[in-house]
């Protein structure tokens, strides 16, 4: 099973923000494996857009990018002392190349 952990960028209509992700490729007997995990961010503006739409794009440091959905609520807005962390899942059935 492939994993991705570390910095990435959340991309929304409201802007972009640095985030930290912990993702794993989940096998699925019905469709291609999909990516699921957690994302942590500090940007209130990007958090508001994700809270409103429940969707965003995630860009990895190597330039790969894909659409993601929020799987649970996004919780309280982030603060300087406390970032927001929530569960995410890639929603297009495509995969990132790892290795």
HELIX and SHEET records of a PDB file:
HELIX    1   1 UNK A   44  UNK A   53  1                                  10    
SHEET    1   A 7 UNK A   3  UNK A  12  0                                        
SHEET    2   A 7 UNK A  15  UNK A  26 -1                                        
SHEET    3   A 7 UNK A  34  UNK A  41 -1                                        
SHEET    4   A 7 UNK A  84  UNK A  90 -1                                        
SHEET    5   A 7 UNK A  65  UNK A  70 -1                                        
SHEET    6   A 7 UNK A  55  UNK A  60 -1                                        
SHEET    7   A 7 UNK A   3  UNK A  12 -1                                        
END                                                                             
